[in-house]
Amino acid sequence: MKLAIGIDHTGSNMKEEIIKYLKNNGHIVIDKCIKNDSLDDYPDFAFKVGELIATQEADLGILICGTGIGMSIAANKVKKVRCAHVSNETEALFTRLHNNANVLAISAKNTVEEALKLIDVFISTEFSEEVRHIRRINKITDYEEREKNV
């Protein structure tokens, strides 16, 4: 699987461990934050990862900032992105299973081990393909299209 990752300066201490783990598990990783410092702006990384998802250059995205919330908000501005901020494994599971989220946003306050658990659940869970979930996602996509034309 091809994964895009974006991390602001608060998550830079865990980035290399996450990338190493993902590569060791057979994934291709596109790092959209080669250099991080305290002056970086999380929306820049969220937009870069979101654009890779929107253009299908990556299968899924992973974003990490102080809380994960800012990255989630920014990523969801990119058309075709469904980014979910999650804080536990149940949320990571259901955001893929029911919402078919394609980007995960988590807090840098997690330990590397906690972050890897969330990432593992997110990338290993397939969308359920249930009609009710497809209908709901289509409503979101349709709304997104209408709003773009306003």
C-alpha positions as CSV (number, residue, x, y, z in Angstrom):
1,M,0.0,0.0,0.0
2,K,1.2,3.5,-0.8
3,L,0.9,5.8,2.2
4,A,1.4,9.6,2.4
5,I,2.5,11.0,5.7
6,G,2.6,14.6,6.9
7,I,3.8,15.6,10.3
8,D,4.4,19.1,11.8
9,H,7.2,19.9,14.2
10,T,5.4,18.4,17.2
11,G,5.4,15.0,15.6
12,S,8.8,15.0,14.1
13,N,10.3,13.0,16.9
14,M,8.1,10.0,16.0
15,K,8.1,10.4,12.2
16,E,11.2,8.3,11.4
17,E,10.0,5.4,13.6
18,I,6.6,5.4,12.0
19,I,8.1,5.5,8.5
20,K,10.6,2.7,9.3
21,Y,7.8,0.6,10.8
22,L,5.6,1.1,7.7
23,K,8.4,0.3,5.3
24,N,9.3,-2.8,7.3
25,N,5.7,-4.0,6.8
26,G,5.9,-3.6,3.1
27,H,4.3,-0.2,2.5
28,I,5.6,2.5,0.3
29,V,5.8,5.8,2.2
30,I,5.7,9.3,0.7
31,D,7.0,11.7,3.2
32,K,5.5,15.2,2.7
33,C,7.5,16.9,5.5
34,I,11.2,16.4,4.8
35,K,12.1,19.2,7.1
36,N,10.2,20.4,10.2
37,D,10.8,23.3,12.5
38,S,8.8,25.3,14.9
39,L,7.9,27.8,12.2
40,D,6.2,25.2,10.0
41,D,2.4,25.4,9.5
42,Y,0.4,22.2,9.7
43,P,-2.1,23.1,6.9
44,D,0.8,23.0,4.4
45,F,1.4,19.3,5.2
46,A,-2.3,18.5,5.4
47,F,-2.9,20.0,2.0
48,K,0.1,18.1,0.4
49,V,-1.1,14.8,1.8
50,G,-4.7,15.5,0.8
51,E,-3.7,16.3,-2.7
52,L,-1.9,13.0,-3.0
53,I,-5.0,11.2,-1.9
54,A,-7.3,13.3,-4.2
55,T,-5.1,12.5,-7.2
56,Q,-4.8,8.8,-6.2
57,E,-1.0,9.0,-6.0
58,A,-1.3,7.5,-2.5
59,D,-3.9,5.1,-1.1
60,L,-4.2,6.5,2.4
61,G,-2.8,9.4,4.4
62,I,-1.5,9.8,7.9
63,L,-1.3,13.2,9.6
64,I,0.2,14.1,12.9
65,C,0.2,17.4,14.7
66,G,-0.1,18.6,18.3
67,T,-3.7,17.4,18.7
68,G,-4.4,16.0,15.2
69,I,-7.4,18.3,15.0
70,G,-5.9,21.1,13.0
71,M,-4.5,18.6,10.5
72,S,-7.9,17.1,10.2
73,I,-9.7,20.4,9.6
74,A,-7.1,21.4,6.9
75,A,-7.1,18.0,5.1
76,N,-10.9,18.0,4.9
77,K,-10.7,21.2,2.8
78,V,-9.2,19.1,0.0
79,K,-11.8,17.7,-2.3
80,K,-12.1,13.9,-2.2
81,V,-10.5,13.7,1.2
82,R,-12.3,12.2,4.2
83,C,-10.0,12.8,7.1
84,A,-10.8,11.6,10.6
85,H,-9.2,12.7,13.8
86,V,-9.1,9.6,16.0
87,S,-7.9,9.0,19.5
88,N,-8.5,5.3,20.0
89,E,-8.5,2.0,18.1
90,T,-12.3,1.8,17.9
91,E,-12.5,5.2,16.2
92,A,-9.7,4.1,13.8
93,L,-11.7,1.0,13.0
94,F,-15.0,2.6,12.4
95,T,-13.8,5.6,10.4
96,R,-12.6,3.1,7.8
97,L,-15.3,0.5,8.2
98,H,-18.3,2.9,8.1
99,N,-16.9,6.2,6.7
100,N,-14.3,5.0,4.3
101,A,-12.0,7.7,5.6
102,N,-8.8,8.0,3.5
103,V,-6.7,10.1,5.8
104,L,-6.0,9.5,9.5
105,A,-5.2,12.4,11.8
106,I,-3.7,11.7,15.2
107,S,-2.1,13.6,18.1
108,A,1.6,13.9,18.6
109,K,0.9,13.4,22.3
110,N,0.5,9.7,21.6
111,T,3.5,7.5,22.2
112,V,5.0,5.9,19.1
113,E,3.5,2.6,20.2
114,E,0.0,4.1,20.5
115,A,0.3,5.9,17.2
116,L,1.4,2.6,15.5
117,K,-1.7,0.8,16.9
118,L,-4.0,3.5,15.5
119,I,-2.2,3.4,12.1
120,D,-2.3,-0.4,12.0
121,V,-6.0,-0.5,12.6
122,F,-6.7,2.3,10.1
123,I,-4.7,0.8,7.2
124,S,-5.7,-2.8,7.8
125,T,-9.5,-2.1,7.9
126,E,-11.5,-2.2,4.7
127,F,-14.6,-0.3,4.0
128,S,-17.7,-2.4,4.7
129,E,-19.4,-1.6,1.4
130,E,-22.8,-1.6,3.2
131,V,-25.4,0.2,1.2
132,R,-26.3,2.5,4.1
133,H,-22.7,3.7,4.4
134,I,-22.3,4.1,0.6
135,R,-25.5,6.2,0.6
136,R,-24.2,8.5,3.4
137,I,-20.8,8.9,1.8
138,N,-22.5,9.8,-1.5
139,K,-24.5,12.5,0.3
140,I,-21.2,14.0,1.6
141,T,-19.6,13.9,-1.9
142,D,-22.7,15.3,-3.5
143,Y,-22.8,18.2,-1.1
144,E,-19.1,18.8,-1.7
145,E,-19.8,19.1,-5.4
146,R,-22.7,21.4,-5.0
147,E,-20.8,23.7,-2.6
148,K,-17.9,24.0,-5.1
149,N,-20.3,25.4,-7.7
150,V,-21.8,28.1,-5.3
